[in-house]
Amino acid sequence: MSTEVHDVALKEVAGPSALGGGWRRALELLSLIAVADFKKAYFGTALGYLWSICRPLMLFGVLLAVFTQVFRIGSDVPNYPVLLLFNIVLFGFFQEATTTAVTSIVSQESVVRKTQFPRLVIPLAVVLTTGFNLGLNLVVVFVFILAWGIDPTATWLLFPVVLVLLFVLTTAVSMIVSSLYPRFRDTAILWSVAATVLFYGSPVLYPIERVPSTFQDVLLINPFTPLLELARKWVIDPTAPSPAETAGGFAGLLPAIAIYIGVCLFAVWSFRREAPRIAEQL
Amino acid sequence: MEYRELRALVDVSFDIHRGEFFGIAGQNGSGKSTLLKILASIYRPDAGRVRMAGRLAPFIELGVGFNQELTARENVVINGVLMGLTKREARRRLDAVLDFAELHDFAELKLKNYSSGMLVRLAFAVMVQADADIMLVDEVLAVGDMGFAQKCMDVFYEKRDAGKTIVLVSHDMGAVQALCHRAMLIHDAEIAYLGQPEEVAMRYYRLNFAEERSDGAGRGPALPDINARVVEARLEDDSGQPVENVAQGAPLFLDLVIEARRDLVDPMFVIQVMNAESVVVFSIRRTLGDGRGELRAGDRVRLAGRIENSLVPGKYFLDCWVRRSREQGDLAVQGLRLREFVVYGTAPRDGVVSVSADLEAVQVEGRGT
């Protein structure tokens, strides 16, 4: 019987960390928990998935009415309604994932405080669950795009690149806000304001070329600007300007790229720094 | 800004050997849970290190991570992975877990519809079937009914015999003594004692009694009725009337009835009187008949009679230990808190007891005259 534990070497215990317990265990927990959360969200309510698509659709309806009937900004942008819906779904993913992630570690208090749980899994599971949702929403959006009369082009195949970049950015921001929140509870409020600012500060409601050139410079340091521009050009309107064109050459994109990379690096640094102490902050 | 630094553990250094059942006792706030969390990689120590051989079940409480909205089947797999199994292993052991918990018929039921008893059974089954080399257990015996507590004990004996290492943190000195090879008492963030479980239990109770006096409150520490239970404990005067206080020198009449909660082989009853300084003033040992005798669960034993009272005035605690007899290693099965009483009188309080002494002071002639 005791032979089972016979030859095991004495190993240093590393203590809690972002991936405590090893990669494999973290990945398995991530998949199990993300799938479980997803099921919970969609089998718990009578209309399940319908509710989750309702939200972006209603926001879309309101904004469409406002920006084509009241402000008229969208009435001369080609395919404005589909562009608006597309942008809302993409940005909505980021906003929903990050705002849920802020409090995610605190709401999973019991696992964090009572078992060795890889801390990184918690915000990642939030991003993944919201990601499943995004996948379903995109199906609706693409049906809408086709119904609108936009023909599929070869550049549609490039769209996953945008998705990957969006996923990475969302994950990074989720890691930052979720790691800071246990220590600085103000993070939740600050982030909800910041996310709203980001919503209006990104070309979601309006195309970038409509923005006065003084403000364009501000928008250009926002990593969402090139992401949403790429999505628009590749999927909806091949004649739209490319990110490099609006930025006046590739060099103009560098601030946004630098911020994107900076956010990712900061996320890793911040999470690694906070992870070992999170259980004590709760 | 002012703040006070609280050091939860200071200079705590110890070894636990493979195949050992190791107990950690201590009062609330002594630092024992912090220690367990460090062992489980939940907290990181500010200084020092922990080394370990083998796979640890990094759990300090049963049922952590259970999700009320998911079915038992899904929860068992997630919990198995948390316990350190791979997903495949966890799925393979699913049936064994459900068998052990006797919950096969409820595998597809969401946990929110489970009774608390079923939940505990399921959680315990996952832990047992995860079969880690090292298990950490915080007050596991506090949950569930008597039958379940018994099942826990049996499993722990089994694990111990199989060479697994178990670290038990508990307030239940009965369990610590019945299960542990060695134990450690933590007090005020330091190791107060490490060694025999029986000694740990004694010191733990003394700490508790001392604490209670400084509170001024008269409540006893909650001692769970694992092995034996007090049915009746009366102090009487010589006319058979129950009394709280006894005059100095007047004999004590004790009437004590104890009920066995499980089968006890060759039990020995040790009645102990402890004074306000937590010093055991005297103890009386009694066995059934010639020392051989078996109590079945539910059997009762009466200990009644006269005890000579040479106590000085003050407050006293009357305790009883139920032990297994010498031949079985003299394990204390359980400590029972009986009652407290006051001895009143006017005699000087010097010393611990007053004895009758045939001693005279007589002036004899000296050189001064």
Interface residues (C-beta under 8 A of the other chain):
Chain A: M1 S2 E4 V5 V8 A9 L10 K11 E12 V13 A14 G15 P16 G20 G21 R24 R25 E28 L29 L32 I33 A36 K39 K40 G44 S110 V111 V112 R113 K114 T115 Q116 F117 P276 R277 A279 E280
Chain B: R18 G19 K37 I38 L39 A40 S41 I42 Y43 R44 P45 R49 V50 R51 M52 A53 G54 P58 F59 I60 E61 V64 G65 N67 E69 L70 E74 V77 I78 V81 L82 G84 T86 K87 D133 D161 A162 G163 K164 T165
